[in-house]
Each structure stands twice: as structure tokens, then as C-alpha cells.
Amino acid sequence: MTELTQAEQDRLDAATFRRLLAHLDANKDVQNIDLMNLAGFCRNCFSKWYKAAAEDAGHDINMDAARERVYGMPYGEWKSKYQIKATPEQLSAFEARSHKEG
């Protein structure tokens, strides 16, 4: 593998993050609870990580701004347009995963 400078690695990381956000945006039918049940993270996790990274870099970004970056719109708008009520099966799987990780 070619050695990358930190700047090159940062550019690739940023491009990968943007591509992941675009992929999530193109697949709004994938619910956060499904992501949590399958992978242990969701769009809200990305929002929290984005906010933490901003704070680490000395930027004061609130959770609403972080969520808007990840969701591509205000969180409340995304929820009302795309989030459906979790099924009992989804909730059960989430609860089982939470106990396993806790």
C-alpha cells in the first residue's frame, strides 16, 4: 500500500464519510432501529460522533446542527417524513442487543 500523508488520509476519510452520508440519504427506508439492531450504530450515533469530533477540533456545534449534517435536513422533519413506528420484533431485537452489550 502506498504511504499516505495525513492530509491525504484526511481527504480520503472525508470523502468516505460524505459517500456514507449520501448512501444513507439514498436509503431513507432503512430505519435507525434496523441499523442499531444489525450494526450497533445509527444516524443518531453518527450525529453524536460528528458533534464530538467538532468539539475536539474546537468548534461549538450543537446536536441539532450535527443531526442536520447527518440527516440532510432538520431531524424533526426527517422523523416526520421517513421514520416509521418500530415493530414489536424490532424493539425486542433492540432490547436483546442492549442487554448483550450492557
MIDRENVEX-301522 format. One record per residue: residue number from 0; residue in three letters; y, x, z of N, C-alpha, C, O in turn. Coordinates in Angstrom, 3 decimals. Each point is the difference from the previous one (the first is absolute). Example, Ala and Ser with C-alpha at 12.3 -4.5 7.8 and 13.67 -1.06 7.14 Angstrom:
 num residuo     n.c2     n.c1     n.c3    ca.c2    ca.c1    ca.c3     c.c2     c.c1     c.c3     o.c2     o.c1     o.c3
   0     ala   -5.690   13.190    7.800    1.190   -0.890    0.000    1.200    0.900    0.000   -0.019    1.036    0.665
   1     ser    1.069   -1.386   -1.385    1.190    0.820    0.060    1.090   -0.770    0.730    1.108    0.509    0.169
end
This chain:
 num residuo     n.c2     n.c1     n.c3    ca.c2    ca.c1    ca.c3     c.c2     c.c1     c.c3     o.c2     o.c1     o.c3
   0     met   -1.176    0.844    0.000    1.176   -0.844    0.000    1.239    0.889    0.000    0.032    1.044    0.652
   1     thr    0.954   -1.462   -1.370    1.262    0.722   -0.062    0.735   -0.151    1.324    0.061   -1.091    0.566
   2     glu    0.482    2.168   -0.091    0.805   -0.055    1.216    1.312   -0.731   -0.305    0.673    0.302   -0.986
   3     leu   -0.330   -1.236    1.818    1.235   -0.762   -0.171    1.023    0.444    1.027   -0.339    0.335    1.135
   4     thr    1.582   -0.338   -1.546    1.053    0.223    0.977    0.131   -1.258    0.843   -0.508   -1.057   -0.376
   5     gln    1.174    1.160    1.495    0.204   -1.177    0.837    0.787   -1.070   -0.752   -0.286   -1.189    0.135
   6     ala    1.265    1.602   -0.917    0.799   -0.957   -0.779   -0.868   -0.719   -1.027    0.145   -1.206   -0.198
   7     glu   -1.052    1.942   -0.462   -0.903   -0.625   -0.968   -0.949   -0.974    0.690   -0.233   -1.104   -0.491
   8     gln   -0.303    1.511    1.613   -0.891   -0.878    0.753    0.748   -1.249    0.451   -0.539   -1.104   -0.080
   9     asp    1.768    1.263    0.551    0.798   -1.150    0.422    0.242   -0.960   -1.163   -0.067   -1.216    0.179
  10     arg    0.351    1.755   -1.375    0.209   -0.853   -1.177   -1.277   -0.769   -0.355    0.055   -1.185   -0.331
  11     leu   -1.195    1.859    0.401   -1.264   -0.671   -0.287   -0.323   -1.050    1.061   -0.454   -1.097   -0.326
  12     asp    0.687    1.431    1.585   -0.227   -0.966    1.078    0.882   -1.236   -0.197   -0.464   -1.132    0.140
  13     ala    1.732    1.360   -0.464    0.936   -1.117   -0.197   -0.415   -0.855   -1.194    0.055   -1.228    0.066
  14     ala   -0.469    1.870   -1.151   -0.443   -0.752   -1.180   -1.248   -0.815    0.317   -0.135   -1.138   -0.451
  15     thr   -0.766    1.713    1.218   -1.219   -0.704    0.392    0.333   -1.198    0.882   -0.576   -1.074   -0.173
  16     phe    1.500    1.246    1.116    0.420   -1.098    0.869    0.628   -1.119   -0.834   -0.300   -1.175    0.215
  17     arg    1.169    1.531   -1.165    0.625   -1.025   -0.849   -1.058   -0.738   -0.814    0.085   -1.215   -0.178
  18     arg   -1.081    1.948   -0.316   -1.066   -0.635   -0.770   -0.832   -0.933    0.870   -0.400   -1.073   -0.452
  19     leu    0.138    1.464    1.684   -0.733   -0.865    0.927    0.806   -1.270    0.288   -0.560   -1.096    0.020
  20     leu    1.860    1.237    0.201    0.830   -1.184    0.230   -0.018   -0.922   -1.219   -0.079   -1.220    0.143
  21     ala    0.153    1.802   -1.341   -0.045   -0.804   -1.222   -1.349   -0.714   -0.119   -0.060   -1.158   -0.414
  22     his   -1.012    1.849    0.775   -1.329   -0.597   -0.047   -0.107   -1.173    0.978   -0.524   -1.058   -0.349
  23     leu    1.018    1.246    1.561   -0.009   -1.093    0.976    0.865   -1.162   -0.480   -0.358   -1.165    0.180
  24     asp    1.499    1.489   -0.792    0.894   -1.038   -0.505   -0.670   -0.791   -1.122    0.190   -1.212   -0.108
  25     ala   -0.962    1.888   -0.715   -0.689   -0.667   -1.107   -1.210   -0.798    0.474   -0.564   -0.783   -0.765
  26     asn    0.167    0.974    2.005   -1.171   -0.686    0.562    0.373   -0.749    1.266   -0.608    0.186    1.054
  27     lys    1.610   -1.030   -1.176    0.481   -0.760    1.155   -1.058   -0.949    0.556    0.092   -0.434    1.148
  28     asp   -1.096    0.114   -1.965   -1.066   -0.880    0.464   -0.874    0.666    1.058   -0.713   -0.683    0.735
  29     val    0.764    1.995   -0.654   -0.746    0.713    1.039    0.777   -0.159    1.305    1.113    0.506    0.142
  30     gln   -1.701   -1.197    0.779    0.667   -0.308    1.254   -0.047    1.190    0.961   -0.926    0.810   -0.038
  31     asn    1.934   -0.722    0.893    0.044    1.080    0.981   -1.245    0.012    0.888   -0.515    1.067    0.332
  32     ile    0.039   -2.237    0.049   -1.173   -0.032    0.881   -1.227    0.563   -0.722   -0.861    0.617    0.628
  33     asp    0.781   -0.827   -1.945   -1.105    0.582   -0.765    0.106    1.523   -0.011   -0.999    0.698    0.172
  34     leu    2.211   -0.188   -0.374    0.206    1.446    0.052   -0.380    0.549    1.369   -0.665    1.031    0.096
  35     met    1.084   -1.714    0.956   -0.322    0.449    1.358   -1.505   -0.009    0.227   -0.548    0.947    0.562
  36     asn   -0.120   -2.004   -0.993   -1.437   -0.118    0.224   -0.790    1.045   -0.777   -1.011    0.506    0.485
  37     leu    1.463   -0.191   -1.669   -0.734    0.947   -0.844    0.392    1.449    0.217   -0.849    0.891   -0.027
  38     ala    2.151   -0.654    0.243    0.479    1.385    0.018    0.672    0.412    1.309    0.267    1.182    0.217
  39     gly    0.002   -2.133    0.639    0.626    0.345    1.276    1.500    0.215   -0.081    0.598    0.518    0.943
  40     phe    0.018   -0.902   -2.042    1.459    0.064   -0.142    0.435   -1.103   -0.954   -0.810   -0.561   -0.738
  41     cys    2.111    0.260    0.766    0.536   -1.025   -0.883    1.442    0.344   -0.366    0.491    1.078    0.333
  42     arg    0.165   -1.978   -1.003    1.394    0.222   -0.396    0.890    0.205    1.225    0.937    0.797   -0.037
  43     asn   -1.230   -1.513    1.116    0.800    0.172    1.217   -0.176    1.399    0.580    0.953    0.583    0.518
  44     cys   -2.158   -0.046   -0.601   -0.231    1.382    0.448    0.854    0.955   -0.821    0.645    0.892    0.551
  45     phe   -0.639   -1.080   -1.886    0.831    0.851   -0.841    1.466   -0.094    0.411    0.714    1.003    0.022
  46     ser   -0.278   -2.206    0.300    1.398   -0.185    0.427    0.282    0.793    1.271    1.041    0.647    0.117
  47     lys   -1.965   -0.699    0.828    0.171    0.749    1.254   -0.010    1.500   -0.267    0.789    0.736    0.593
  48     trp   -1.668   -0.276   -1.474   -0.066    1.426   -0.327    1.265    0.446   -0.718    0.496    1.102    0.233
  49     tyr    0.025   -1.959   -1.105    1.236    0.308   -0.726    1.158    0.142    0.983    0.783    0.947   -0.082
  50     lys   -0.683   -1.886    1.002    1.057    0.042    1.020   -0.135    1.263    0.847    0.999    0.668    0.268
  51     ala   -2.206   -0.335    0.152   -0.221    1.196    0.817    0.375    1.264   -0.767    0.614    0.909    0.560
  52     ala   -0.983   -0.847   -1.847    0.346    1.167   -0.816    1.514    0.119   -0.148    0.548    1.101    0.048
  53     ala    0.118   -2.227   -0.226    1.463    0.010   -0.104    0.621    0.507    1.293    0.922    0.816   -0.025
  54     glu   -1.424   -1.296    1.142    0.526    0.451    1.291   -0.260    1.483    0.210    0.862    0.715    0.512
  55     asp   -2.038   -0.247   -0.902   -0.314    1.431    0.111    0.965    0.846   -0.826    0.302    1.141    0.349
  56     ala    0.178   -1.722   -1.456    0.935    0.709   -0.872    1.454   -0.214    0.412    0.919    0.463   -0.676
  57     gly   -0.718   -1.177    1.802    1.352   -0.193    0.514    0.736   -1.199   -0.554    1.222   -0.086    0.120
  58     his   -1.949   -0.849   -0.731    0.616   -1.198   -0.563   -0.264   -1.195    0.913   -1.096   -0.156    0.538
  59     asp    2.096   -0.664   -0.377   -0.123   -1.188    0.832   -0.292   -1.197   -0.903    0.921   -0.648   -0.498
  60     ile   -2.203    0.358    0.292   -0.418   -1.116   -0.841   -0.692   -1.012    0.892   -0.933    0.334    0.730
  61     asn    1.399   -1.582   -0.795   -0.638   -1.014    0.840   -1.251   -0.550   -0.686   -0.234    0.247   -1.183
  62     met   -0.541   -0.977    1.926   -1.279   -0.501   -0.492    0.185   -0.933   -1.193   -0.818    0.010   -0.920
  63     asp    1.872   -0.809    0.922    0.236   -0.895   -1.131    0.204    0.786   -1.290   -0.529   -0.377   -1.046
  64     ala    1.289    1.464    1.111    0.234    0.835   -1.183   -1.288    0.689   -0.435   -0.272    0.106   -1.196
  65     ala   -0.511    0.358    2.143   -1.275    0.639   -0.326   -0.947   -0.997   -0.664   -0.661    0.326   -0.987
  66     arg    0.600   -1.518    1.522   -0.869   -1.022   -0.598    0.470   -0.372   -1.400   -0.815   -0.195   -0.902
  67     glu    2.120    0.099    0.721    0.512   -0.343   -1.327   -0.362    1.080   -1.016   -0.291   -0.311   -1.155
  68     arg    0.305    1.571    1.572   -0.398    1.089   -0.893   -1.459   -0.147   -0.412   -0.340    0.188   -1.168
  69     val   -0.517   -0.522    2.119   -1.432   -0.112   -0.278   -0.333   -1.291   -0.741   -0.779    0.020   -0.953
  70     tyr    1.354   -1.130    1.374   -0.320   -1.292   -0.594    0.778   -0.283   -1.285   -0.383   -0.875   -0.778
  71     gly    1.475    1.612    0.551    0.811   -0.222   -1.195    0.919   -1.197    0.100    0.619   -0.402   -0.985
  72     met   -0.531   -0.163    2.163    0.858   -1.158    0.276    0.011   -0.180    1.514   -0.815    0.605    0.696
  73     pro    1.721   -1.425   -0.178   -0.042   -0.250    1.447   -1.372   -0.534    0.420   -0.620   -0.798   -0.703
  74     tyr    0.173    1.255    1.855   -1.334   -0.338    0.488   -0.216   -1.509    0.095   -1.053   -0.499   -0.398
  75     gly    2.023   -0.219    0.913   -0.134   -1.449    0.124   -0.197   -0.678   -1.344   -0.774   -0.950   -0.119
  76     glu    1.474    1.439   -0.887   -0.158   -0.541   -1.350   -1.407    0.275   -0.522   -0.634   -0.889   -0.570
  77     trp    0.138    2.123    0.760   -1.350    0.339   -0.448   -1.028   -0.887    0.690   -0.910   -0.526   -0.641
  78     lys    1.065    0.365    1.965   -0.953   -0.831    0.745   -0.022   -1.428   -0.529   -1.070   -0.578   -0.191
  79     ser    2.250    0.009   -0.045    0.037   -1.398   -0.444   -0.537   -0.169   -1.417   -0.535   -1.057   -0.332
  80     lys    0.668    2.078   -0.502   -0.478   -0.093   -1.379   -1.473    0.363   -0.153   -0.703   -0.609   -0.806
  81     tyr    0.227    1.592    1.571   -1.301    0.598   -0.308   -1.031   -0.024    1.128   -1.198    0.083   -0.270
  82     gln    1.624   -0.194    1.500   -0.975    0.057    1.089   -0.602   -1.370    0.237    0.708   -0.997    0.146
  83     ile   -2.028    0.972   -0.111   -0.683   -1.256    0.289   -0.599    0.093    1.401   -0.152    1.089    0.554
  84     lys   -0.176   -2.220   -0.005   -0.585   -0.027    1.337   -1.365    0.678   -0.020   -0.822   -0.243   -0.884
  85     ala    0.603    1.086    1.865   -1.274    0.711    0.107   -1.125   -0.996    0.284    0.172   -0.970    0.738
  86     thr   -1.311    1.236   -1.338   -1.169   -0.849    0.227   -0.650    0.388    1.335    0.247    1.088    0.520
  87     pro   -1.065   -1.969    0.023   -0.725    0.364    1.218   -0.853    1.263   -0.194   -0.135    0.810    0.917
  88     glu   -0.432   -0.650   -2.106   -0.809    1.192   -0.282    0.855    1.270    0.023   -0.417    1.022    0.545
  89     gln    1.604   -1.090   -1.136    0.900    1.157    0.001    0.423    0.352    1.425    0.021    1.169    0.386
  90     leu    0.313   -2.193    0.380    0.426    0.231    1.386   -1.130    0.581    0.833    0.224    0.881    0.830
  91     ser   -1.445   -1.375   -1.051   -1.156    0.511    0.729   -0.247    1.467   -0.343   -0.265    0.810    0.888
  92     ala    0.350   -0.469   -2.166   -0.198    1.392   -0.425    1.089    0.892    0.583   -0.271    1.126    0.417
  93     phe    1.504   -1.631   -0.389    1.111    0.765    0.570   -0.228    0.243    1.486    0.205    1.108    0.494
  94     glu   -0.623   -2.134    0.203   -0.262    0.117    1.436   -1.131    0.991    0.260    0.095    0.825    0.909
  95     ala   -1.156   -0.900   -1.697   -1.129    0.921    0.170    0.432    1.437   -0.268   -0.407    0.913    0.718
  96     arg    1.213   -0.711   -1.724    0.489    1.350   -0.317    0.923    0.509    1.113   -0.054    1.173    0.369
  97     ser    0.886   -2.047    0.151    0.925    0.388    1.075   -0.750    0.460    1.242    0.397    0.966    0.651
  98     his   -1.481   -1.660   -0.326   -0.793    0.383    1.163   -0.748    1.313   -0.233   -0.168    0.803    0.917
  99     lys   -0.276   -0.599   -2.156   -0.735    1.205   -0.348    0.924    1.230    0.105   -0.429    1.064    0.446
 100     glu    1.689   -1.217   -0.857    0.948    1.108   -0.004    0.641    0.218    1.361    0.402    1.114    0.336
 101     gly   -0.311   -2.174    0.435    0.708    0.057    1.273   -0.705    0.783    1.010    0.482    0.134    1.125
end
